[in-house]
Amino acid sequence: MRNISDIIEKYLKSILHESPEGTVEIQRNDLADQFSCVPSQINYVISTRFTLEKGYLVESKRGGGGYVRIRRVELPGPTTLHTHLHHTIGTEMGQAAAEGLIYQLEEARFLTPREANLMRAATSREVLLVKLPFRDEIRARIMKAMLISLLVKSPGEG
């Protein structure tokens, strides 16, 4: 059985997907009541699963009438994706940022699940057994090389 965090995440993603604006506004307490959990569980799900690295922008207002607004940040189109990735990755990239970007690209269907898993494996700290900051520099180079080869279409591809 899935845990409550997975269920809340799936619910929020489904209503985000149905939203024409790609935005959802929720009240923590109402959502906590709906899922029979404490509001801090809602905070946990939002803060760990709806991050900027994973393609979400979260705004929060606390107090009476407070809300949480989650907005899906769309990746640029294929023509500007290369430039976007170059700026996003930079010369160093930590593991959490790499995993977030891979997640975002997989969600947007720029990567297949298999490609995403290969990238996660190739950029993990368990594989890149060198000291920081070299590990983050190597990870950035690997990410750029893999993404360029995966996302740039070969001649004749439609």
C-alpha positions in Angstrom: 0.0 0.0 0.0 1.2 3.5 -0.8 1.9 5.9 2.0 -0.1 9.1 2.7 2.5 11.3 1.2 2.3 9.5 -2.1 -1.4 9.7 -2.1 -1.4 13.5 -1.4 1.3 14.0 -4.1 -0.8 12.1 -6.6 -3.9 14.1 -5.8 -2.2 17.4 -6.1 -0.6 16.5 -9.4 -3.9 15.3 -10.7 -5.6 18.6 -9.9 -2.6 20.5 -11.3 -2.9 18.6 -14.5 -6.6 19.4 -14.8 -6.0 23.1 -14.2 -5.9 25.1 -17.5 -3.6 27.6 -15.9 -1.3 24.9 -14.4 -1.9 26.4 -10.9 -3.7 25.1 -7.9 -4.5 26.9 -4.7 -5.2 24.9 -1.6 -5.8 25.4 2.1 -3.6 23.2 4.2 -6.2 22.6 6.9 -8.9 21.6 4.3 -6.5 19.2 2.6 -5.4 17.7 5.9 -9.1 17.1 6.8 -9.7 15.5 3.4 -6.8 13.1 3.9 -7.2 12.7 7.7 -3.7 13.8 8.5 -2.1 16.8 10.2 -1.3 20.0 8.3 2.4 19.4 8.8 2.1 16.3 6.6 0.8 18.6 3.8 3.7 20.9 4.4 6.1 18.0 4.2 4.7 16.8 0.8 4.7 20.2 -0.7 8.3 21.1 0.5 9.8 17.8 -0.6 7.9 16.9 -3.7 6.9 20.2 -5.3 10.3 21.9 -5.4 11.7 24.3 -8.1 14.2 21.6 -9.2 11.2 19.3 -9.9 9.4 22.0 -11.9 7.1 23.6 -9.3 6.9 27.1 -7.8 5.2 27.2 -4.4 3.8 30.4 -2.8 2.4 30.3 0.7 0.4 32.6 2.9 -0.1 31.7 6.5 -2.7 32.8 9.0 -6.5 33.3 8.6 -7.5 32.6 5.0 -4.0 31.4 4.3 -3.3 29.3 1.3 -0.6 27.4 -0.6 -0.4 28.0 -4.4 1.5 25.5 -6.5 2.3 26.4 -10.1 3.9 24.1 -12.6 6.9 25.7 -14.3 7.0 24.7 -17.9 10.2 23.8 -19.5 11.0 25.9 -22.6 10.3 24.4 -26.0 12.8 22.1 -27.7 14.5 25.0 -29.6 15.5 26.8 -26.4 15.9 23.8 -24.2 19.6 23.5 -24.9 20.3 27.0 -23.7 18.0 26.5 -20.6 19.9 23.3 -19.6 23.3 25.0 -20.1 22.3 27.8 -17.7 20.5 25.5 -15.3 23.4 23.1 -14.9 26.3 25.5 -15.0 29.8 24.3 -14.1 28.8 22.4 -10.9 25.7 20.4 -10.0 24.8 18.8 -6.8 23.0 15.4 -6.7 19.7 16.8 -5.5 19.7 19.4 -8.3 20.6 16.7 -10.9 17.8 14.4 -9.6 15.3 17.3 -9.7 16.2 18.2 -13.2 16.0 14.6 -14.4 12.6 14.3 -12.7 11.4 17.4 -14.4 12.6 16.3 -17.8 11.0 12.9 -17.3 7.7 14.4 -16.2 7.7 16.6 -19.3 8.4 13.5 -21.4 11.7 14.8 -22.7 13.3 11.6 -21.2 11.9 8.1 -21.1 11.9 6.4 -17.6 14.8 4.2 -18.8 16.9 7.2 -19.9 16.1 8.9 -16.6 17.2 5.9 -14.6 20.4 5.6 -16.5 21.1 9.3 -15.9 20.4 9.0 -12.1 22.8 6.0 -11.9 25.6 7.7 -13.9 25.4 10.9 -11.8 25.0 9.4 -8.3 27.5 10.1 -5.6 28.0 6.4 -5.1 29.4 6.2 -8.7 31.2 9.5 -8.7 33.6 8.6 -5.9 35.7 11.8 -5.8 35.8 14.6 -3.4 33.8 17.8 -3.6 33.9 20.2 -5.5 35.2 17.9 -8.3 32.3 15.5 -8.0 29.8 18.3 -8.7 31.9 19.5 -11.6 32.1 16.0 -13.1 28.3 15.5 -12.5 27.6 18.8 -14.4 29.7 17.7 -17.4 28.1 14.2 -17.5 24.6 15.8 -17.3 25.3 18.2 -20.1 26.9 15.5 -22.3 24.0 13.0 -21.7 21.3 15.6 -22.2 22.8 17.0 -25.4 23.1 13.5 -26.9 19.5 12.6 -25.8 17.7 15.8 -26.6 19.4 16.9 -29.8 17.7 15.2 -32.8 19.7 13.4 -35.3 19.3 14.3 -39.0 16.2 12.5 -40.4 14.4 12.3 -37.0 11.0 13.9 -36.9 
